[in-house]
Amino acid sequence: MWQVLVLLRIFLANIVASILVKRITGLPSRTRRLVWQFGFAFLFSLALAGIAGSSLSNSGLLVIAGIGIINSFGAYCQWKAIDISLSKTSLFTQADDLIAISLAFLFLGEWKSITPFLGFGIVLCVAAVISFSVARRKDDSAEKSPRSWKHLAKWIACYSIIWGVAMFSMRYFAIEEVPLPSFLAAWYGGSFFGALLVRFLAGRQEMGEKLTLRAIGQVSVLAALVWASLLLTYAIFQRVSIVVAQPIFQVTEMVFPVIIGLWVFKERKQLTSVEKAIFLAGLLGAVVIGLGF
């Protein structure tokens, strides 16, 4: 049942992986870690394709690989945002889900599930984003800080656009019946190449020193979680539409990482009373969206 796949995906991506990503994003040698992550994911994908006997010679897989290259830049932007604040990033990462849903409405005909209840949830989430931005502008010290809302919003906007389109493409290729092993191999082959480009473009400071065996082992665990999460996401999209699954992901990718960021990593101290109220409004909006489908 697809509901079981959803629960597994939520546990791996929104709980376990969120903790590891937060711990890793603030460490030195960020782009080296990104390369290792996608390198491991590519190896996992090749192994699965080999076991399944899936063909990797289809020219259509080059398109998927191209999207994978762009995906690696999105992953780097997400790591930069999470390094600033996991909780704020998780709450205001609504755009990628809304982009994916909108594209599904426009190009796949998945528009019949829009209801007034869902519309209310979307408005509430957007209002929370705008309110938070206004609240941060009133804080002059935060405005001048490199960890200000504008700085955070830049990274969130970059990966939201990339991942919104990428998520839509996953549903499209699922409908086109591209086999799961072939999709993963092409996607992570492109992502690995893209991570190498990111390492080159980000410069020596982001590249840092060579990783120790312990650090590589830590990244391999994260890679396995990310890879398994994408596998489950694609398997879900083979069974249900974006308008059914994505709102569920939208709620959980906000709620669980925010809880982890606030109480595990003590990011609660970074929020004013007004910001906490906005957080609650955004969470309510996400719940409304989830229940609206």
ABEGO torsion letter per residue (X at the ends): XAAAAAAAAAAAAAAAAAAAAAAAAABBGAAAAAAAAAAAAAAAAAAAAAAAGBBAABAAAAAAAAAAAAAAAAAAAAAAAAAABAAAAAAAAAAAAAAAAAAAAAAAGBAAABBAAAAAAAAAAAAAAAAAAAAAAABAAAAABAABAAAAAAAAAAAAAAAAAAAAAAAAAAAAGBBAAAAAAAAAAAAAAAAAAAAAAAEAAAAEBBBBAAAAAAAAAAAAAAAAAAAAAAAAAAABBAAAAAAAAAAAAAAAAAAAAAAAAGAAAABBAAAAAAAAAAAAAAAAAAAAX
